[in-house]
Amino acid sequence: MKPLLLIAALLAINGYAQTFPMLSTTTNRTVTGGVTNLALLNGTNTFSGPMRLTGVTASRVPVIDANGNLTNSTVTDTTLGYLDATSSVQTQLNNKPTVALTNLALLNGTNTFSGPMRFTGVTASRVPVIDANGNLTNSTVTDTTLGYLDATSSVQTQLNNKPTVALTNLALLNGTNQFEAAKFFTVNKIGTRLLFATNVYIPTIAVVVGDKTNNGDYENVTKLFKVTMPPLLSTSSTVVYSVSSIRTNANSVGPQYVFYVGSNTNFLANGAAGSGGSGTSVGKIVTAPNTVLFQNWNSYTNQVQGGSAVLINNASSFVDTSSSWELFMGFYVFTTAYTNHNATYSFYEVLGQ
């Protein structure tokens, strides 16, 4: 009977796999044999583990690679723990409201942005602006400049209510903060402008014989000044002078004054005897305002004389007053060397209309 059972067992075995796993409870024991029967490692048809893999990284989520092998992914168990959801994550995301960028203020429960908002790569104390790429950045306007817009009403409205000044009425200031006379005085009908003024003190005045002429006689008088006058503004302008003299002592008597233009031989006029300050009481001030020296006569090169000046030369001797011109002034007496002359002389242009 036993031989028959052995033969039957061998025949039965020939109908199944030829090899079987080596079952063992020994730790780290290598298992060989048919993998199709790997689940039959214990009596409940489940693998009771643990399963140990070599060549993998600890604390990573397992994944089946392209070859069908069980290995580790790059996702850590900590990251996997973030998916601690009570229901489908996608379902929860779909149920969340969509917030438009225009509603960005809804960042907290009070519907206001609690700030502050910090930016990098910007300049402090500048007014923010949206650039061409739609990025919020800084402008070149400082917060100080922005403070100048401290207006009580619309700035544009205030500007519109201000009077408009025509350019022709502006002072036309130049780079030296001075009036450009030719564009200002005549346009605005300003009648007089100061050309030159000076204070005079001469202790001794030369004695000469005869009135002055244009024969170089300026060299024989007591010279006071040579001054370059600015161009006259009109072909009808008149040059006048004013004098204020004071007698300083009993020997001080007013001298005669003499003028030349263009050169010291181009004689213009001389005052009457004693016109530089009369021999009156000591300390008395004598004034002679607005005495005509010469006048342009419809031309910058055609002048005439007037007032109390003595005419010596003709009009062809005058200089072109459309450009800078020179004026010479001196003193002289005929008989006695008068002393201690004090005076103030001022020269003006009276504009022709």
C-alpha positions in Angstrom: 0.0 0.0 0.0 2.7 2.5 0.8 4.5 2.2 -2.5 1.2 2.9 -4.2 0.7 6.1 -2.2 4.2 7.3 -3.0 3.7 6.7 -6.7 0.4 8.7 -6.5 2.1 11.5 -4.7 4.8 11.7 -7.3 2.2 11.7 -10.1 0.4 14.6 -8.4 3.5 16.6 -8.0 4.3 16.3 -11.7 1.0 18.3 -12.4 2.3 21.5 -10.5 5.3 23.8 -10.5 8.6 22.0 -10.1 10.0 24.3 -7.4 8.5 25.8 -4.2 9.5 28.7 -2.0 11.7 27.9 1.0 9.6 29.1 3.9 11.4 30.3 7.0 10.8 32.7 9.8 14.5 33.4 10.0 15.1 37.2 9.8 16.6 38.4 6.5 16.3 34.9 5.0 16.4 34.9 1.2 13.3 33.5 -0.5 13.7 31.6 -3.7 11.3 29.7 -5.8 8.1 30.5 -7.7 7.0 34.1 -7.1 3.5 33.2 -8.1 3.1 31.5 -4.8 4.7 34.3 -2.7 1.3 35.1 -1.1 1.2 31.7 0.5 3.8 32.6 3.0 1.5 32.2 5.9 -1.7 30.5 6.7 -4.0 33.6 5.9 -2.8 34.0 2.3 -1.4 37.5 3.3 2.2 38.6 3.5 2.9 39.3 7.2 6.0 41.4 6.4 8.0 43.4 7.0 9.4 43.5 3.4 13.0 44.7 3.2 14.3 46.4 0.0 17.8 47.2 -0.8 19.2 50.2 -2.7 16.3 52.5 -1.7 16.1 55.8 0.3 14.4 55.8 3.6 11.3 57.9 4.4 10.2 58.1 0.8 6.8 57.1 -0.7 7.1 53.8 -2.7 6.4 53.8 -6.4 6.6 51.2 -9.2 9.2 52.3 -11.7 9.2 51.8 -15.5 10.6 48.3 -15.1 7.8 47.2 -12.7 10.1 47.2 -9.8 9.1 48.5 -6.4 11.4 51.4 -5.4 11.2 54.9 -3.7 9.9 58.1 -5.1 11.2 61.6 -4.2 8.1 62.4 -2.1 8.8 62.2 1.6 6.4 60.8 4.1 6.2 64.3 5.6 5.0 65.7 2.3 2.5 62.8 1.9 1.2 63.7 5.4 0.0 67.1 4.0 -2.7 65.2 2.2 -4.5 64.7 5.4 -7.9 65.5 3.9 -11.4 64.6 5.1 -12.6 64.1 1.5 -11.4 64.4 -2.1 -8.9 67.2 -2.4 -10.0 68.0 -5.9 -13.6 68.2 -4.7 -12.6 70.6 -2.0 -10.6 72.8 -4.4 -13.5 72.9 -6.8 -15.8 74.1 -4.1 -13.5 77.0 -3.1 -14.6 80.5 -4.5 -12.6 82.1 -7.2 -11.2 85.4 -6.1 -10.6 88.0 -8.8 -7.5 90.2 -8.6 -9.7 93.2 -8.2 -10.8 91.7 -4.9 -7.3 91.2 -3.6 -8.2 93.3 -0.6 -10.1 90.2 0.7 -7.0 88.9 2.3 -8.3 88.6 5.8 -11.5 88.4 7.6 -12.0 92.2 7.8 -11.9 92.6 4.0 -8.8 94.9 4.4 -5.2 94.3 3.8 -3.4 94.3 7.1 0.0 95.1 5.5 2.7 96.3 5.4 3.5 95.2 1.8 7.2 95.0 1.3 8.9 95.5 -2.1 12.5 94.8 -3.1 14.5 96.7 -5.8 12.7 100.0 -5.3 13.9 103.4 -4.0 12.6 104.6 -0.7 10.5 107.8 -0.3 9.2 107.7 -3.9 5.6 107.7 -5.2 4.6 104.2 -6.5 3.7 103.8 -10.2 2.7 101.0 -12.5 5.4 100.5 -15.1 5.0 99.5 -18.8 5.1 95.8 -17.8 2.3 96.2 -15.3 4.7 95.9 -12.3 4.3 98.1 -9.2 7.5 100.0 -8.7 8.6 103.5 -7.7 8.5 106.7 -9.8 11.0 109.6 -9.6 8.6 111.8 -7.7 9.5 112.1 -4.0 7.0 112.1 -1.2 8.1 115.7 -0.5 7.1 116.8 -4.0 3.8 115.0 -3.6 3.2 117.0 -0.4 3.2 120.2 -2.6 -0.2 119.1 -3.8 -1.7 120.1 -0.5 -4.6 121.9 -2.2 -7.9 122.9 -0.8 -9.6 122.2 -4.1 -8.8 120.9 -7.6 -5.4 122.0 -8.7 -6.5 122.3 -12.3 -9.5 124.5 -11.3 -7.2 126.8 -9.3 -4.8 127.1 -12.3 -7.6 127.8 -14.7 -8.8 130.6 -12.4 -5.4 132.3 -12.4 -5.0 135.3 -14.8 -3.1 134.5 -18.0 -0.1 136.7 -18.7 0.8 137.1 -22.3 4.5 136.4 -23.1 4.8 139.9 -24.6 4.1 141.3 -21.1 6.6 139.2 -19.3 9.8 140.8 -17.9 11.7 138.6 -20.3 14.4 137.9 -17.8 17.7 136.5 -19.1 20.3 134.2 -17.4 21.6 137.1 -15.3 18.2 138.0 -13.8 18.3 141.3 -15.6 15.7 142.9 -17.8 16.4 142.6 -21.5 15.9 146.3 -22.0 15.2 146.5 -25.8 12.3 144.0 -25.4 10.9 145.5 -22.2 11.1 149.2 -21.9 9.8 150.2 -25.3 7.1 147.5 -25.4 5.7 148.6 -22.1 6.1 152.4 -22.7 8.5 152.9 -19.8 9.7 156.5 -20.3 13.0 156.7 -18.5 15.9 154.4 -17.6 19.1 155.2 -15.7 22.3 154.9 -17.8 24.9 155.9 -15.3 25.3 157.7 -11.9 28.4 158.7 -9.8 29.4 160.7 -6.8 32.1 163.3 -7.4 34.8 164.8 -5.1 37.6 166.8 -6.7 40.0 168.8 -4.4 41.5 170.9 -7.3 40.2 171.8 -10.7 42.4 172.9 -13.7 42.4 176.4 -15.0 42.2 176.7 -18.8 41.7 179.5 -21.3 38.6 179.5 -23.5 35.8 177.1 -23.9 36.5 173.6 -24.9 36.5 172.4 -28.6 36.9 169.1 -30.4 40.7 169.8 -30.9 41.9 167.5 -28.1 41.2 170.0 -25.4 39.9 167.3 -23.0 43.6 166.7 -22.1 43.7 170.2 -20.6 40.8 169.7 -18.1 40.4 167.9 -14.9 39.2 164.5 -16.0 36.4 162.9 -14.1 35.6 159.7 -15.9 35.2 157.7 -19.2 32.3 155.4 -19.1 30.8 153.0 -21.7 27.1 153.6 -22.0 24.6 150.9 -23.1 22.9 151.1 -26.5 20.0 153.5 -26.7 16.6 151.9 -27.2 15.0 154.3 -29.5 15.9 156.4 -32.6 14.1 159.2 -30.8 15.6 158.9 -27.3 17.0 161.9 -25.4 20.0 161.7 -23.1 19.6 164.0 -20.1 21.7 164.5 -16.9 20.9 165.7 -13.4 23.4 167.2 -11.0 23.3 168.0 -7.3 26.2 170.1 -6.0 27.2 171.4 -2.6 29.5 174.2 -1.6 31.9 172.8 1.1 33.8 176.0 2.1 34.2 179.7 1.2 36.7 179.0 -1.5 34.5 176.4 -3.2 32.8 177.7 -6.3 31.1 175.6 -9.0 33.3 174.9 -12.1 32.2 174.3 -15.7 31.8 170.7 -16.8 32.5 169.4 -20.2 31.3 166.3 -22.2 32.7 164.4 -25.1 31.3 161.3 -26.8 33.0 158.7 -29.0 36.5 159.9 -28.3 38.1 162.6 -26.1 38.3 164.9 -29.2 34.7 164.6 -30.2 33.4 167.5 -28.2 29.7 167.6 -27.3 29.0 170.4 -24.9 30.1 172.3 -21.8 28.1 173.9 -19.0 27.9 177.6 -18.3 30.4 179.2 -15.9 29.7 178.2 -12.4 27.0 175.6 -13.5 28.8 172.9 -11.5 27.7 174.6 -8.2 27.1 178.3 -7.6 29.2 180.4 -5.2 26.4 180.6 -2.7 26.4 180.0 1.0 28.6 177.2 2.4 26.6 173.9 2.7 23.9 174.9 0.2 22.9 172.3 -2.3 22.3 173.3 -5.9 20.4 171.1 -8.2 20.0 171.1 -12.0 17.6 168.2 -13.0 17.0 166.8 -16.5 19.4 169.0 -18.6 19.4 167.8 -22.2 22.7 166.5 -23.4 21.7 165.3 -26.8 18.8 163.7 -28.7 18.6 161.1 -31.4 16.7 162.6 -34.3 14.9 159.6 -36.0 18.2 157.9 -36.3 20.9 156.4 -34.0 23.6 158.4 -36.0 21.7 161.7 -36.4 21.7 163.6 -33.1 20.9 167.2 -32.0 21.7 169.1 -28.8 19.4 171.1 -26.7 18.9 172.7 -23.3 21.6 175.1 -22.0 24.5 173.2 -23.7 26.7 175.2 -26.0 26.7 173.7 -29.5 30.2 173.4 -31.0 30.2 170.6 -33.5 27.7 169.4 -36.1 25.6 166.3 -36.1 28.0 164.3 -38.3 30.5 164.1 -35.4 28.2 161.9 -33.3 28.6 158.2 -32.7 26.2 155.3 -33.5 24.1 155.0 -30.3 22.6 151.7 -31.5 25.6 150.0 -29.9 27.6 150.8 -26.8 29.1 154.3 -26.8 31.6 156.2 -24.6 31.0 159.3 -22.6 33.8 161.5 -21.2 33.3 164.1 -18.5 35.7 166.7 -17.0 35.8 170.0 -15.1 37.6 173.3 -15.7 37.6 177.0 -14.7 38.8 180.2 -16.4 40.6 182.2 -13.8 40.9 180.7 -10.3 41.6 177.2 -9.2 38.4 176.4 -7.4 38.6 173.6 -4.8 36.6 171.0 -3.0 33.9 170.2 -5.5 31.3 167.7 -4.3 28.4 166.6 -6.6 26.3 163.7 -7.8 25.7 163.2 -11.5 23.1 161.0 -13.1 22.5 160.2 -16.7 19.2 158.9 -18.1 17.7 157.9 -21.4 14.2 159.4 -22.0 12.6 157.0 -24.5 10.9 158.4 -27.6 7.3 157.3 -28.1 
